[in-house]
């Protein structure tokens, strides 16, 4: 190509690649495959190297990173980037509204239109555009002056290098890292024996503050815009609309509300689905929607009067290590557990937290008295995520032998897991039996952890099949906590559990890598247990939805003679497995349908009814809403029935429910 043709091609490639980046990083909707994008990108690099005079300021090749900086320069904010006052309760939110009503001389009960957005936990940043081109970027700093991170900001794909309109404008937002990308980055650092980041915000801040922009470019950072300065808009809602028009990524979940009660309801919904967000959020931001009101309200000290941050309860906090214990799971995996000085996180008092596995535990170099950062992963499981300060005490060592049975521990090759490989280890038997009798397995009532522990200690249960021989031990009636009736109920529950679906049988075995989803795939694929047990590893790996790792775990299980012995002994005590014999179409007859139960059914327990629905691809929910397809009523229905009637939902009795199970939901 001659120079004229090359310039034209460069312009076309820049347009195409920027458009594809927008769809990928802003809209989360890729338009071409990664390989195709890379091919176009490489072509652009080639043309720009041959004709550097045609390289554009908005070329995506700018994003690979410039030369390393010696230091960050200062960056001034005009107007200042203010912080927000914080609230945690509806009472504090009401006080916020009363305060602005008094300032505006409104009636104290006057309600406003509020714009509510998720409060992303990232690094605040301002972008400066002149005639449509990005000319500067800076961190918030103290609100008046931050650090100039222009070169690093250019490497972030969701920051437009050139706007769709040739306007001069300031854009404010958060620099973030997705939770999944944060986990991957820490995993890479762990392998390199480098320090770990405490959370995604810490990782994003560390990445954007690299003096070498190429390092920033290598990490997947995002920019979510939420505010405009030095440009006239009438409402916060129209601010977001303009940002989207200019190709910025904005929050996917903003809402316009009226009044405090509605606003607090949005806050509660966000807190409930907090774990579902791809980025970390720590609350919501509530803004008076009208820009005219915002101007009149102005600011006090470092906070705007017209906005407030409604914060969730903290999900992480620091505390001290009292000791470390090592627990054994049903597969023999040894998990280090920190015993902590009590600390409150997300409204719960935490006294114990996981230290993950052998490799992570060793990287922490834990000692008694260390100050650590603890987080509730998914708002449920407490985990130690970082050592903040070492006490100087002697480092706690990972044991060489099983704490439960004394067997020498075994480390799997290419795995961070250390295991006790003694299948007669009492702790493993306890965990295996507990899993076996759980609701997703044989669902045996009256056989809880306390009873299981006692049966194992007495020698009555030495392996799983012994559960079905408890009827041979009437002496249990005389034990503390037992009696004739409780013993009879337990034996009856055990006997009833013998009739089980293939899916629940597979779950009960506790095969590594086989949870509910994988068990359903296997139950649909194999017509009998016999065929399942004779299958080669390659066939497991070829089943859609089962990868090579799970296939290896499954095959290892069914080729272990001890496991086969357990299965054979289960069949000998009369386990009756029900297989899927209906057609593929009928197999998922209840897919896309949801059910809710209220009252007591005559012939089915609640858990049995739930199993019947889920085995046919349906879903059982706990809360009544317009999305529920069937409300199944039994004897003495509760308040759910009243709400279902008010929502005009389809209400059916047990007989109709059974008919749906037989013939499908379209009956």
WOPERA-V140984 format. One record per helix or strand of 3 or more residues. SS is the DSSP state (hx for helix, st for strand). FROM is the first residue (numbers start at 1). TO is the last residue. If there is no record, write none. Layout:
SS&FROM&TO + SS&FROM&TO
This chain:
hx&3&26 + hx&34&50 + hx&52&54 + hx&60&64 + st&74&76 + hx&90&103 + st&113&120 + st&123&130 + st&133&139 + st&145&148 + hx&150&153 + st&169&177 + hx&179&191 + hx&200&208 + hx&213&217 + st&221&229 + hx&236&245 + st&255&258 + hx&260&272 + hx&274&276 + st&281&288 + hx&291&297 + st&307&311 + st&316&328 + st&333&345 + st&348&354 + hx&358&364 + st&371&377 + st&381&389 + hx&426&436 + hx&449&458 + hx&464&472 + hx&474&478 + hx&484&496 + st&499&501 + hx&502&508 + hx&516&525 + hx&529&533 + hx&537&542 + hx&548&558 + hx&561&572 + st&576&578 + hx&584&587 + st&594&598 + hx&606&615 + st&630&633 + hx&639&646 + hx&654&663
